[in-house]
Amino acid sequence: MSTTTSHGLVRPLYRPAVSHPSLIERFFDWAENQDVDHHIGWVGFSITVMTAFFFPITMFSILLNGASFGLIVAAMVPLVSVFVTNLAALPTKYTIPFLFVGVLAELAIIVLSFFVR
């Protein structure tokens, strides 16, 4: 391996011929491209999906199964996290994962509402 020394820094003279980015790296690259072209669309989609679809279904499920206060608060946490990330105008590489995690959390709370009274 050959290297060059410049001002005390050692830098390799080669790069790997084939790069295999991980799934996470490919996702973040895709999300950054979405930020350039479709940021407003993702903001509208994520807020609409959480407030008009997942949160009402989750609350209906909780209220139908006994209205546990802890589950009501737990259902609000993903909704608030999606709102905060979008209202803070964070890049889509942060807002899209918050949306997906929020949707998964809402689905988990729906399932949990059948077992917790």
C-alpha positions in Angstrom: 0.0 0.0 0.0 1.4 3.3 -1.0 0.6 6.5 0.9 1.4 10.1 0.8 2.3 12.3 3.7 1.3 15.9 3.6 1.5 18.1 6.7 1.5 15.0 9.0 -1.6 13.4 7.4 -1.4 10.0 5.9 -3.8 9.6 2.9 -4.1 6.4 0.8 -3.5 6.9 -2.9 -6.3 4.5 -3.9 -10.0 4.0 -3.5 -11.8 0.7 -3.5 -12.7 -0.3 -7.1 -16.2 -1.5 -6.2 -18.2 0.1 -3.4 -21.0 -1.8 -1.8 -23.0 0.8 0.1 -25.2 -0.6 2.9 -28.9 -0.4 2.9 -28.8 2.5 5.4 -26.4 4.4 3.2 -28.5 3.9 0.2 -31.6 5.0 2.1 -29.9 8.2 3.3 -28.8 9.0 -0.3 -32.3 8.5 -1.5 -33.7 10.6 1.3 -31.3 13.4 0.5 -32.4 13.4 -3.1 -36.0 13.5 -1.9 -35.2 16.6 0.1 -34.1 18.5 -3.0 -37.2 17.6 -5.1 -40.1 16.6 -2.8 -39.6 18.1 0.6 -43.0 19.8 0.8 -44.7 16.7 -0.5 -43.1 14.6 2.3 -44.1 17.1 4.9 -47.7 17.1 3.7 -47.8 13.3 3.3 -46.3 12.6 6.8 -48.5 15.0 8.7 -51.7 13.9 6.8 -51.0 10.2 7.2 -50.3 10.5 11.0 -53.2 12.9 11.8 -55.9 11.6 9.4 -55.2 7.9 9.3 -53.0 6.3 11.9 -53.7 8.4 15.0 -57.5 8.2 14.7 -57.4 4.4 14.1 -55.1 4.0 17.1 -57.3 6.2 19.3 -60.4 4.2 18.2 -58.7 1.0 19.0 -57.6 2.3 22.5 -61.0 3.7 23.3 -62.8 0.5 22.1 -60.6 -1.6 24.3 -60.9 0.2 27.6 -59.4 3.7 27.3 -56.1 3.1 29.1 -54.5 6.5 29.8 -51.0 5.1 29.3 -51.8 4.0 25.8 -53.5 7.3 25.0 -50.3 9.1 25.9 -48.2 6.5 24.1 -50.3 7.1 21.0 -49.6 10.8 21.1 -45.8 10.4 21.2 -45.4 9.3 17.6 -47.8 11.9 16.4 -45.9 14.7 18.2 -42.6 13.4 17.0 -43.7 13.5 13.4 -45.1 17.0 13.9 -42.0 18.4 15.6 -39.6 17.0 13.0 -41.7 18.5 10.2 -42.3 21.9 11.9 -38.6 22.2 12.7 -38.0 21.9 8.9 -35.5 19.1 9.3 -34.2 17.4 6.2 -36.1 14.4 4.8 -33.3 12.1 5.9 -34.6 12.7 9.4 -38.4 13.2 8.8 -38.9 10.0 6.7 -37.4 7.7 9.4 -39.5 9.4 12.1 -42.6 8.8 10.0 -41.8 5.1 9.5 -40.9 4.6 13.2 -44.1 6.6 14.2 -46.2 4.3 11.9 -44.7 1.2 13.4 -45.2 2.6 16.9 -48.9 3.3 16.2 -49.4 -0.2 14.8 -47.7 -1.7 17.9 -49.9 0.4 20.2 -53.0 -0.8 18.3 -51.9 -4.4 18.9 -51.0 -3.7 22.5 -54.4 -2.1 23.2 -56.1 -5.5 22.8 -54.0 -6.9 25.7 -53.8 -3.9 28.1 -56.8 -2.8 30.0 
